[in-house]
Amino acid sequence: VPAGTIDKLVDDIQKKIYNSLAQEVTSKQLGEMVCEALKDIDEVAYVRFASVYRSFTDTTSFIKELEKMVKRDNK
């Protein structure tokens, strides 16, 4: 990941939250924003984050997520 990419990701998410004018942002909403941003930056980082954030409890959940990524990449 190029230097500054994660800082830009954080800045972009902060701007998105600020511009939404929402009074509150749930941790679930924030986690989803991070997941979506990581998908575009670094698929390995995304899988690592998602495995913890989404609490994959077995290999089946993990494989399903990888299959979604492969389908997305093949479009």
Phi and psi restraints in degrees (value plus and minus 20) as a CYANA .aco file:
   2 PRO   PHI     -79.7   -39.7
   2 PRO   PSI     127.7   167.7
   3 ALA   PHI     -75.2   -35.2
   3 ALA   PSI     118.6   158.6
   4 GLY   PHI      66.7   106.7
   4 GLY   PSI     -28.9    11.1
   5 THR   PHI     -85.7   -45.7
   5 THR   PSI     -64.7   -24.7
   6 ILE   PHI     -86.7   -46.7
   6 ILE   PSI     -59.3   -19.3
   7 ASP   PHI     -79.9   -39.9
   7 ASP   PSI     -60.5   -20.5
   8 LYS   PHI     -86.3   -46.3
   8 LYS   PSI     -60.2   -20.2
   9 LEU   PHI     -77.8   -37.8
   9 LEU   PSI     -67.6   -27.6
  10 VAL   PHI     -82.5   -42.5
  10 VAL   PSI     -65.6   -25.6
  11 ASP   PHI     -79.7   -39.7
  11 ASP   PSI     -63.5   -23.5
  12 ASP   PHI     -82.6   -42.6
  12 ASP   PSI     -61.7   -21.7
  13 ILE   PHI     -87.2   -47.2
  13 ILE   PSI     -61.5   -21.5
  14 GLN   PHI     -79.8   -39.8
  14 GLN   PSI     -64.0   -24.0
  15 LYS   PHI     -83.4   -43.4
  15 LYS   PSI     -62.4   -22.4
  16 LYS   PHI     -80.5   -40.5
  16 LYS   PSI     -63.3   -23.3
  17 ILE   PHI     -85.9   -45.9
  17 ILE   PSI     -66.6   -26.6
  18 TYR   PHI     -80.8   -40.8
  18 TYR   PSI     -64.5   -24.5
  19 ASN   PHI     -90.5   -50.5
  19 ASN   PSI     -38.1     1.9
  20 SER   PHI     -93.7   -53.7
  20 SER   PSI     -37.4     2.6
  21 LEU   PHI      40.1    80.1
  21 LEU   PSI      -2.3    37.7
  22 ALA   PHI     -89.2   -49.2
  22 ALA   PSI     121.5   161.5
  23 GLN   PHI     -91.1   -51.1
  23 GLN   PSI     -51.7   -11.7
  24 GLU   PHI    -163.7  -123.7
  24 GLU   PSI     125.6   165.6
  25 VAL   PHI    -145.1  -105.1
  25 VAL   PSI     104.5   144.5
  26 THR   PHI     -96.4   -56.4
  26 THR   PSI     139.1   179.1
  27 SER   PHI     -83.5   -43.5
  27 SER   PSI     -51.1   -11.1
  28 LYS   PHI     -83.7   -43.7
  28 LYS   PSI     -66.2   -26.2
  29 GLN   PHI     -81.8   -41.8
  29 GLN   PSI     -63.6   -23.6
  30 LEU   PHI     -83.8   -43.8
  30 LEU   PSI     -64.0   -24.0
  31 GLY   PHI     -80.1   -40.1
  31 GLY   PSI     -60.7   -20.7
  32 GLU   PHI     -86.4   -46.4
  32 GLU   PSI     -58.0   -18.0
  33 MET   PHI     -83.0   -43.0
  33 MET   PSI     -62.4   -22.4
  34 VAL   PHI     -84.8   -44.8
  34 VAL   PSI     -65.2   -25.2
  35 CYS   PHI     -76.8   -36.8
  35 CYS   PSI     -68.8   -28.8
  36 GLU   PHI     -82.5   -42.5
  36 GLU   PSI     -61.1   -21.1
  37 ALA   PHI     -88.0   -48.0
  37 ALA   PSI     -60.4   -20.4
  38 LEU   PHI     -85.9   -45.9
  38 LEU   PSI     -52.9   -12.9
  39 LYS   PHI     -75.1   -35.1
  39 LYS   PSI     -59.3   -19.3
  40 ASP   PHI    -101.9   -61.9
  40 ASP   PSI     -39.9     0.1
  41 ILE   PHI    -116.3   -76.3
  41 ILE   PSI     -69.5   -29.5
  42 ASP   PHI    -175.4  -135.4
  42 ASP   PSI      87.0   127.0
  43 GLU   PHI     -83.4   -43.4
  43 GLU   PSI     -54.6   -14.6
  44 VAL   PHI     -87.6   -47.6
  44 VAL   PSI     -63.9   -23.9
  45 ALA   PHI     -82.2   -42.2
  45 ALA   PSI     -59.0   -19.0
  46 TYR   PHI     -79.9   -39.9
  46 TYR   PSI     -69.0   -29.0
  47 VAL   PHI     -82.0   -42.0
  47 VAL   PSI     -61.1   -21.1
  48 ARG   PHI     -82.2   -42.2
  48 ARG   PSI     -68.2   -28.2
  49 PHE   PHI     -83.4   -43.4
  49 PHE   PSI     -67.4   -27.4
  50 ALA   PHI     -82.6   -42.6
  50 ALA   PSI     -55.1   -15.1
  51 SER   PHI     -84.4   -44.4
  51 SER   PSI     -52.4   -12.4
  52 VAL   PHI    -105.2   -65.2
  52 VAL   PSI     -68.8   -28.8
  53 TYR   PHI     -80.8   -40.8
  53 TYR   PSI     -63.9   -23.9
  54 ARG   PHI    -111.3   -71.3
  54 ARG   PSI     -15.1    24.9
  55 SER   PHI      31.1    71.1
  55 SER   PSI      33.7    73.7
  56 PHE   PHI     -77.0   -37.0
  56 PHE   PSI     104.0   144.0
  57 THR   PHI    -122.9   -82.9
  57 THR   PSI     -29.6    10.4
  58 ASP   PHI    -172.8  -132.8
  58 ASP   PSI     149.9   189.9
  59 THR   PHI     -87.7   -47.7
  59 THR   PSI     -47.4    -7.4
  60 THR   PHI     -81.8   -41.8
  60 THR   PSI     -65.1   -25.1
  61 SER   PHI     -81.2   -41.2
  61 SER   PSI     -62.4   -22.4
  62 PHE   PHI     -83.7   -43.7
  62 PHE   PSI     -66.0   -26.0
  63 ILE   PHI     -84.9   -44.9
  63 ILE   PSI     -60.6   -20.6
  64 LYS   PHI     -79.5   -39.5
  64 LYS   PSI     -61.7   -21.7
  65 GLU   PHI     -85.4   -45.4
  65 GLU   PSI     -61.3   -21.3
  66 LEU   PHI     -83.5   -43.5
  66 LEU   PSI     -59.7   -19.7
  67 GLU   PHI     -82.8   -42.8
  67 GLU   PSI     -58.5   -18.5
  68 LYS   PHI     -81.0   -41.0
  68 LYS   PSI     -61.5   -21.5
  69 MET   PHI     -85.7   -45.7
  69 MET   PSI     -61.5   -21.5
  70 VAL   PHI     -83.9   -43.9
  70 VAL   PSI     -64.1   -24.1
  71 LYS   PHI     -81.0   -41.0
  71 LYS   PSI     -62.3   -22.3
  72 ARG   PHI     -82.5   -42.5
  72 ARG   PSI     -61.7   -21.7
  73 ASP   PHI     -89.6   -49.6
  73 ASP   PSI     -47.3    -7.3
  74 ASN   PHI    -106.9   -66.9
  74 ASN   PSI     -20.7    19.3
